[in-house]
Amino acid sequence: MRLKTLTRISTLACSAVLFGTALSAQAEQTLTVVSWGGAYGAAQKNHMIDPYQKESGTKVLFEDYSGGIAEMKAQVESGNIQWDVVDVEVIDLERACSEGLLEEIPRDILPAGVDGTPAADDFIPDALSSECAIGNIVWSVVFAYNKDTIGATPAASVQDFFDTSKIAGKRALRKRPQVNMEWALLADGVAAKDVYEVLATPEGQARAFKKLDTIKKDIVWFDSWSQAPQLLNDGGAVLVQSANGRFYDAIRKEGKPFEIVWDGHVFDLDAWSVLKGTKNKEEAFKFIAFATQSKPLAGMSDVAYGPTRKSSTPLMDPAAAPHLPTAHLDKGLRASSEFWADYGESLGEKFNEWLLK
């Protein structure tokens, strides 16, 4: 009898140890999520990262990058996967997906909206158009000026960005062909509806570079959107390109005297993706399912980015509505991920060659 009792106690003790070990392993689960930093990253941390850590017990390592697919490609091709979940611009998504850098994300991981609407009906169509990602925000590339330093002639159009005789001073641009090539053609008189058709031709590409030549000596290049508000604030450039939310955050939270120019803005989506070959694929899917629920997405209006779920709209701060890209679509151009998937590599090489001239 005593032997049976001891055996039972021993079995229970082992079970407790194993259960404790399982809980410990679960508690020690880590996930590396990569995004853009700055005000955008802060909003994601507040509405997505921190709540997910609290609910799941998973430790999230939240890191920044500067965009593009080069780092993802290097990790996948070497088999040395450092990132799990990556916030990718849809303008780069098509290429990353077609080159096999991303996992396919099953749609059945997505819960219904807070109002009960099935995910397939709740998300805007573009948010679910790629099998490799789930769209999380609608955002736009704009430019802005400092009202205290612009002088007597404020900028009002993308043509003004390229007119240094009208508005003297440096222009700050992110160092990549995307958006800059589109802006060059818009400023040169190409209609928004024709931009990608023209840019797909050698003549159109030459035309864009020729227009960029007119301001080349006045361009200040930067790598990360987080640098843009500082350049405008410190006088590093008189007209500065950035994601709209970067300027909105500086205006709203810091009282910066910035004015956003919406003419010629290039609007797009950002999307959560999962790096191909990650050992944390299932946990990555769980994070994306959580982060793209109605409430977390509504929180991104803090930095003037529109949610990709319709059920998020009633949860947003109404004061943000006029500052969202969706309020200015008539002045903008929809970025073409298909174009950049086809021409991104070749135009990237031409752009780098142009920089060195």
Number of C-alpha atoms within 10 A of each C-alpha: 6 7 8 9 10 11 12 12 12 12 12 12 12 12 12 12 12 12 12 12 12 12 13 11 12 14 13 12 15 18 23 16 22 23 19 21 19 16 20 23 21 16 19 23 16 15 19 23 23 13 16 21 15 10 9 15 15 19 18 18 13 18 14 15 15 16 20 16 15 9 13 19 19 13 17 19 13 8 12 11 17 16 24 24 26 24 22 26 21 25 24 21 28 22 22 22 20 11 11 15 23 25 18 16 22 12 15 10 13 20 18 18 21 16 11 10 15 13 22 17 13 20 25 15 13 14 22 19 12 18 15 25 28 30 29 28 24 21 24 29 23 25 28 24 26 22 14 10 14 17 12 8 10 18 23 15 18 21 18 16 26 24 16 15 8 12 18 17 18 20 25 24 23 21 16 19 18 19 20 19 23 24 25 25 27 22 21 17 11 17 13 18 10 11 19 20 11 18 21 15 11 10 10 18 20 13 18 22 19 15 19 21 16 13 16 16 10 16 19 16 14 17 14 18 25 20 17 26 26 15 19 24 19 10 17 17 23 24 29 29 28 22 22 26 27 22 30 25 19 18 16 12 10 9 10 18 16 21 17 21 21 24 20 25 29 25 23 22 25 23 24 29 31 27 27 24 18 20 14 17 18 11 17 24 22 14 22 24 17 22 22 27 24 27 22 23 28 26 23 28 26 22 26 29 30 30 30 28 27 21 24 25 19 11 16 20 14 10 10 16 16 11 19 21 26 17 12 16 17 12 15 19 23 16 21 17 19 16 17 23 18 13 14 19 12 10 19 15 12 15 18 13 10 13 12 6 5
